[in-house]
């Protein structure tokens, strides 16, 4: 299996998380709560150029699709619909591991504009893992029908990442979403994702544990987020790290 961008080592392991040989320029993760129109966004972007199977080692369905925008070939990975990334279910673990360990070039979080507060829980968790994120503010047509008004620039400023309003079933906003995906994946947009700040005692514990992890983890893994998960007692993340490191060692041994 091969991926572009492997000369720098970036994303060199992510084909091990997929059941499809990715040949595009960018791999983009698509995350979101159930019933946010995520599948509609996926279908609208990829059309009929889709592949389905199961995630390796899981009974959870994996869906991938391709599209071209500008001069770039994009592979879109439709992650299972989840309410969190706390790995309380196989679906949550799949979504978490792909965002954390497979190094997607960007992660798009689809949220429902009619119940934004509930959906932001997942969005903030994704922002804790990766800065290369985009919020797809979907179902804007429903929000307008319900007379819900959202200050999109203010929301983007608060979150520190692009927020793109869409109504995917009507095609509204999808060109801007594609433009933004290309820019974020290319590193052409300055991102400053909101980081949740906890009480002083917890922050001190996070800082101490993250420091201990510094020499143990490769640079692409977010130490602060791993520290948070370990403090919370989520030791499934250790399995994710172990599998990541095992795959990395195998790749390095093979390359040498």
DRENDO-553286 format. One record per residue (C-alpha): residue number from 1; z, y, x. Coordinates in Angstrom, 3 decimals. Example, Ala and Ser with C-alpha at 12.3 -4.5 7.8 and 13.67 -1.06 7.14 Angstrom:
<nodes>
NODE   sepa          z          y          x
NODE      1      7.800     -4.500     12.300
NODE      2      7.140     -1.060     13.670
</nodes>
This chain:
<nodes>
NODE   sepa          z          y          x
NODE      1      0.000      0.000      0.000
NODE      2     -0.666      3.522      1.244
NODE      3      0.261      7.095      0.491
NODE      4     -1.056     10.368      1.766
NODE      5      1.505     12.553      3.550
NODE      6      2.917      9.542      5.362
NODE      7      2.083     10.979      8.763
NODE      8      5.193     13.157      8.470
NODE      9      7.244     10.249      7.089
NODE     10      7.689     12.052      3.780
NODE     11      7.711      9.680      0.849
NODE     12      6.890      6.763      3.129
NODE     13      9.092      4.422      1.091
NODE     14      8.307      5.488     -2.434
NODE     15      5.572      2.900     -2.961
NODE     16      8.389      0.344     -2.808
NODE     17      9.795      1.903     -5.984
NODE     18      6.455      1.638     -7.791
NODE     19      4.218     -1.174     -9.004
NODE     20      1.054      0.812     -8.308
NODE     21     -0.682      1.766     -5.069
NODE     22     -0.506      5.564     -5.106
NODE     23     -3.526      7.291     -3.604
NODE     24     -3.013     10.854     -4.785
NODE     25     -1.975     13.988     -2.912
NODE     26      1.315     14.445     -4.764
NODE     27      3.734     12.144     -6.566
NODE     28      5.576     13.922     -9.382
NODE     29      8.555     12.554    -11.323
NODE     30      8.791     13.312    -15.047
NODE     31     12.358     13.196    -16.384
NODE     32     13.958     14.103    -19.690
NODE     33     16.224     13.146    -22.567
NODE     34     14.789     10.911    -25.297
NODE     35     13.040     12.831    -28.098
NODE     36     12.105     15.853    -25.995
NODE     37      8.385     15.147    -26.202
NODE     38      8.347     13.788    -22.638
NODE     39      5.875     11.043    -23.507
NODE     40      3.651     13.631    -25.175
NODE     41      3.712     15.723    -21.998
NODE     42      2.886     12.619    -19.946
NODE     43      0.000     11.632    -22.204
NODE     44     -1.345     15.172    -22.422
NODE     45     -1.429     15.516    -18.628
NODE     46     -2.756     12.075    -17.733
NODE     47     -4.948     11.142    -20.700
NODE     48     -6.121      7.551    -20.434
NODE     49     -5.627      7.272    -16.666
NODE     50     -2.368      5.339    -16.938
NODE     51     -0.816      2.181    -15.536
NODE     52      2.176      0.312    -16.939
NODE     53      4.428     -2.465    -15.718
NODE     54      8.102     -2.897    -14.884
NODE     55     10.145     -1.186    -12.231
NODE     56     10.565     -3.567     -9.279
NODE     57     13.545     -5.830     -9.939
NODE     58     14.127     -4.340    -13.412
NODE     59     13.129     -5.093    -16.980
NODE     60     12.688     -1.333    -17.543
NODE     61      9.090     -0.292    -18.259
NODE     62      7.374      1.816    -15.604
NODE     63      4.511      4.133    -16.572
NODE     64      2.342      6.049    -14.122
NODE     65     -0.642      8.261    -14.727
NODE     66     -3.130     10.287    -12.723
NODE     67     -4.851     13.606    -13.142
NODE     68     -6.672     16.113    -10.961
NODE     69     -5.837     19.807    -10.893
NODE     70     -7.482     22.207     -8.510
NODE     71     -8.323     20.149     -5.454
NODE     72     -5.260     17.918     -5.791
NODE     73     -4.952     14.397     -7.145
NODE     74     -1.604     14.003     -8.878
NODE     75      0.278     10.800     -9.682
NODE     76      2.788     11.376    -12.472
NODE     77      5.697      8.911    -12.743
NODE     78      7.188      8.826    -16.234
NODE     79     10.877      8.035    -15.688
NODE     80     12.868      6.346    -18.475
NODE     81     14.290      8.775    -21.018
NODE     82     17.984      9.327    -20.191
NODE     83     20.798     11.694    -21.080
NODE     84     22.232     11.662    -17.547
NODE     85     21.786     10.281    -14.034
NODE     86     25.245      8.720    -13.855
NODE     87     23.811      5.176    -13.656
NODE     88     25.619      3.877    -16.751
NODE     89     22.489      1.912    -17.731
NODE     90     19.468      0.363    -15.973
NODE     91     17.346      3.280    -17.233
NODE     92     19.693      5.869    -15.716
NODE     93     19.837      3.977    -12.423
NODE     94     16.035      3.769    -12.214
NODE     95     15.672      7.511    -12.875
NODE     96     18.428      8.419    -10.411
NODE     97     17.164      6.184     -7.615
NODE     98     13.585      7.402     -7.901
NODE     99     14.537     11.091     -7.819
NODE    100     17.085     10.600     -5.038
NODE    101     15.452      8.031     -2.764
NODE    102     11.699      7.986     -3.455
NODE    103     11.233     11.637     -2.502
NODE    104      8.857     12.810     -5.248
NODE    105      7.000     15.978     -4.278
NODE    106      8.449     17.624     -7.383
NODE    107     10.472     16.626    -10.446
NODE    108      9.597     18.002    -13.881
NODE    109     12.486     17.937    -16.361
NODE    110     11.300     18.085    -19.968
NODE    111     13.805     19.780    -22.283
NODE    112     13.748     20.411    -26.023
NODE    113     13.595     24.144    -26.736
NODE    114     15.276     23.588    -30.123
NODE    115     18.476     22.126    -28.594
NODE    116     18.451     23.500    -25.085
NODE    117     22.192     23.352    -24.395
NODE    118     22.349     19.568    -24.865
NODE    119     19.318     19.010    -22.634
NODE    120     20.516     21.166    -19.748
NODE    121     23.083     18.543    -18.751
NODE    122     20.338     16.330    -17.301
NODE    123     18.492     19.314    -15.866
NODE    124     21.555     20.456    -13.910
NODE    125     22.084     16.932    -12.572
NODE    126     18.492     16.846    -11.304
NODE    127     18.975     20.265     -9.672
NODE    128     22.008     18.868     -7.856
NODE    129     19.792     16.174     -6.294
NODE    130     16.604     18.063     -5.494
NODE    131     15.576     21.725     -5.323
NODE    132     11.921     20.843     -5.934
NODE    133     12.290     20.923     -9.699
NODE    134     10.523     22.481    -12.679
NODE    135     11.895     22.857    -16.198
NODE    136      9.297     22.113    -18.869
NODE    137     10.608     23.925    -21.942
NODE    138      8.816     21.794    -24.520
NODE    139      8.579     21.949    -28.327
NODE    140      8.235     25.721    -28.261
NODE    141      6.234     25.516    -31.485
NODE    142      9.240     23.920    -33.214
NODE    143     11.537     26.550    -31.718
NODE    144      9.355     29.327    -33.123
NODE    145      9.289     27.619    -36.516
NODE    146     13.104     27.553    -36.474
NODE    147     13.145     31.199    -35.298
NODE    148     14.839     30.243    -32.023
NODE    149     14.127     32.764    -29.271
NODE    150     14.607     31.875    -25.604
NODE    151     14.527     34.414    -22.774
NODE    152     12.429     32.298    -20.421
NODE    153     12.563     34.649    -17.382
NODE    154     16.357     34.918    -17.712
NODE    155     16.678     31.137    -17.940
NODE    156     14.499     30.688    -14.846
NODE    157     16.601     33.251    -13.007
NODE    158     19.829     31.464    -13.978
NODE    159     18.543     28.028    -12.977
NODE    160     16.727     29.202     -9.848
NODE    161     13.607     27.120    -10.549
NODE    162     10.434     27.693    -12.613
NODE    163     10.750     27.331    -16.380
NODE    164      7.440     26.696    -18.152
NODE    165      7.317     26.954    -21.974
NODE    166      5.054     24.337    -23.553
NODE    167      4.069     22.756    -26.833
NODE    168      2.470     19.649    -25.355
NODE    169      1.063     18.233    -28.575
NODE    170     -1.010     21.422    -28.956
NODE    171     -1.840     21.737    -25.252
NODE    172      0.115     24.996    -25.026
NODE    173      1.336     25.864    -21.534
NODE    174     -0.031     22.759    -19.816
NODE    175     -2.389     24.612    -17.471
NODE    176      0.488     26.798    -16.267
NODE    177      2.627     23.662    -15.876
NODE    178     -0.073     22.042    -13.723
NODE    179     -0.408     25.211    -11.622
NODE    180      3.346     25.290    -11.079
NODE    181      3.532     21.596    -10.173
NODE    182      0.923     22.155     -7.454
NODE    183      2.749     25.200     -6.093
NODE    184      6.185     23.546     -6.035
NODE    185      4.812     20.340     -4.487
NODE    186      3.071     22.398     -1.796
NODE    187      6.244     24.355     -1.044
NODE    188      4.545     27.604     -2.081
NODE    189      7.351     28.795     -4.399
NODE    190     10.787     29.873     -3.223
NODE    191     13.383     27.786     -5.047
NODE    192     17.089     28.497     -5.352
NODE    193     18.438     25.901     -7.811
NODE    194     21.770     26.572     -9.457
NODE    195     24.593     24.624     -7.872
NODE    196     27.603     23.913    -10.009
NODE    197     30.814     25.114     -8.372
NODE    198     33.949     23.110     -9.092
NODE    199     37.616     23.986     -8.586
NODE    200     38.774     24.641     -5.030
NODE    201     40.457     21.264     -4.513
NODE    202     37.365     19.332     -5.608
NODE    203     35.056     21.555     -3.552
NODE    204     37.206     20.896     -0.482
NODE    205     37.004     17.135     -1.100
NODE    206     33.219     17.321     -1.546
NODE    207     32.859     19.283      1.694
NODE    208     35.033     16.842      3.644
NODE    209     33.289     13.727      2.332
NODE    210     29.820     15.231      2.755
NODE    211     30.722     15.926      6.381
NODE    212     31.744     12.300      6.866
NODE    213     28.421     11.197      5.368
NODE    214     26.387     13.494      7.613
NODE    215     26.003     11.032     10.467
NODE    216     25.473      8.060      8.138
NODE    217     22.647      9.261      5.907
NODE    218     19.062     10.277      6.674
NODE    219     18.337     14.002      6.169
NODE    220     16.370     13.571      2.928
NODE    221     19.419     12.286      1.020
NODE    222     21.567     15.019     -0.531
NODE    223     25.027     14.567      0.950
NODE    224     26.784     16.855     -1.528
NODE    225     25.408     14.910     -4.473
NODE    226     26.281     11.537     -2.928
NODE    227     29.804     12.823     -2.242
NODE    228     30.127     13.895     -5.877
NODE    229     29.059     10.479     -7.116
NODE    230     31.479      8.666     -4.803
NODE    231     34.378     10.928     -5.815
NODE    232     33.500     10.173     -9.434
NODE    233     33.735      6.442     -8.673
NODE    234     30.025      5.712     -9.052
NODE    235     29.621      3.063     -6.363
NODE    236     26.224      1.963     -7.674
NODE    237     24.895      4.799     -5.534
NODE    238     25.995      2.810     -2.485
NODE    239     23.614      0.022     -3.529
NODE    240     20.845      2.608     -3.826
NODE    241     21.565      3.912     -0.314
NODE    242     21.744      0.396      1.112
NODE    243     18.385     -0.555     -0.388
NODE    244     16.863      2.713      0.837
NODE    245     18.104      2.154      4.388
NODE    246     17.001     -1.496      4.407
NODE    247     13.496     -0.505      3.339
NODE    248     13.460      2.299      5.912
NODE    249     14.460     -0.078      8.731
NODE    250     11.827     -2.611      7.691
NODE    251      9.157      0.106      7.669
NODE    252     10.246      1.389     11.090
NODE    253     10.320     -2.106     12.611
NODE    254      6.874     -2.817     11.179
NODE    255      5.516      0.481     12.493
NODE    256      6.866     -0.161     15.988
</nodes>
